């Protein structure tokens, strides 16, 4: 092991704890500063960088712009909407033509047994400032491209407005009519191939990092997982979901995936 392959999940302005961010994650800006320092220090060892970008329309099934409550008011951020809520008439889509499709989605989501829908603030709308990579990291990625002669590959996720996509690899409820929502086997194979150290960072630990990590656990063999590390000081949880982030890190350790700081990993190469 003397080379690095880097996966950075959703390092975007709307997740940074800065003015103007739609969904700020406490600590995210410092996370990206540390990650940028990691790339600056170890750029000569990095063979491949993949950056995923949460990419949405302004109206989608997981957004405040999609739902109304019984009074006809917009649903507040972080509201949980269950099948039972929907069938009881507590919430309804703003566009009545989406009624049956919305119910079918909620049913499919709950059938998976993992969670129910949570309504988020409008964030990471494709083409907006919030969708852009945090400047400190964008600058360092450009510097790596210049010095290495390689291209940082940017992968859009979450493009379909009628399904959520936390994971870098698949939507929560894949759609038969949109191959972008299905398991991205090419990306999984790319990350799962070779003997480079796979280094994972990004936002937010409790959600998109955890969902992506779970798909890595399911999609890579044991040897590759042992050669994977999550940078614990380059990812932070959404406020109120700290326990979920901590539980995910513990789950990684139970599967023999390393969780280390950027400095600890840098020490392996310098």
C-alpha positions, -999 to +999 in steps of 0.1 A: +000+000+000+018+031-012-010+049-032-043+066-024-077+066-041-100+093-026-138+094-024-153+128-013-190+128-006-210+160-012-185+187-001-209+214-011-216+250+000-251+242+012-237+218+038-210+241+050-215+260+083-212+293+066-235+322+059-260+315+032-259+277+035-293+260+033-284+230+054-253+238+074-235+209+092-216+221+122-179+216+117-182+210+079-160+240+069-132+229+092-136+194+078-130+206+043-100+227+054-084+196+069-093+175+038-077+202+016-046+201+037-046+163+034-047+165-004-020+193-005+003+172+016-003+138-001-012+149-036+018+130-050+004+098-036-031+102-049-040+084-081-077+090-083-103+114-068-140+110-071-163+138-057-200+132-055-224+161-057-259+162-042-279+175-072-315+184-070-344+203-086-359+230-065-390+209-060-387+173-050-403+147-028-379+152+001-382+191+001-403+216+019-415+229-015-432+196-023-456+192+007-485+210+023-502+203+057-539+202+065-541+240+065-524+244+031-492+257+046-458+245+036-444+216+058-416+226+081-381+213+076-373+180+093-409+169+094-413+131+091-440+119+068-452+083+070-477+063+050-501+066+080-498+104+080-504+105+043-535+083+044-549+102+073-546+134+052-521+152+075-499+159+045-504+161+007-483+170-023-486+206-035-492+192-070-523+170-067-512+151-098-484+136-077-508+121-051-507+085-061-470+085-070-462+101-036-481+074-018-464+046-038-431+062-029-438+063+008-450+027+008-419+015-011-396+035+013-412+020+044-413-014+029-375-014+030-377-014+068-350+012+073-367+046+076-395+070+066-393+102+046-379+133+062-386+167+047-354+188+042-348+225+034-343+231-003-306+226-008-280+217-034-302+229-064-283+221-096-267+253-109-268+274-077-241+286-053-252+260-028-245+232-053-209+243-057-179+226-040-167+245-010-141+270-022-112+258-001-116+222-014-124+233-050-091+253-051-071+223-038-088+199-063-078+222-091-042+223-078-041+185-077-054+183-113-027+207-124+001+190-106-009+154-113-022+157-149-053+137-137-090+148-137-111+148-105-142+130-115-174+146-103-205+124-100-240+139-097-265+121-075-301+128-065-312+141-099-347+125-100-372+146-080-394+117-070-369+096-051-343+104-024-306+095-028-284+097+002-259+072-010-233+080-037-243+047-054-281+044-056-314+061-048-333+049-017-361+037-040-346+030-075-369+037-104-374+015-134-377+045-157-344+062-146-311+042-147-294+070-128-313+059-097-301+023-098-270+009-083-239+025-098-219-007-103-193+011-124-184+034-095-184+006-070-161-014-092-138+015-097-134+021-060-133-016-052-105-024-077-068-023-069-046-022-039-046+016-032-058+028+001-094+039-004-099+071+017-134+084+023-144+119+035-173+143+031-207+154+044-227+146+062-215+117+084-249+109+097-266+107+063-249+106+029-215+094+042-233+067+062-255+056+033-226+055+009-205+036+034-232+010+039-232+004+001-194+001+002-197-025+030-222-045+009-204-041-025-167-046-017-149-077-006-133-081+029-098-075+017-107-042+000-126-031+031-096-037+053-077-013+029-103+014+034-103+043+058-129+069+068-114+103+078-132+110+111-121+146+112-132+153+076-169+145+082-195+157+106-231+148+115-262+168+109-274+185+142-296+161+161-282+131+143-250+128+162-258+093+175-265+081+140-230+092+130-213+076+159-232+044+154-221+042+118-185+047+127-188+018+152-204-003+125-174+003+102-150-008+130-170-039+135-165-047+098-127-041+101-128-008+083-105+018+097-116+051+111-087+076+115-079+113+113-063+129+083-031+133+102-030+097+112-034+086+076-009+111+063+016+096+088+015+064+068+029+081+037+052+108+051 
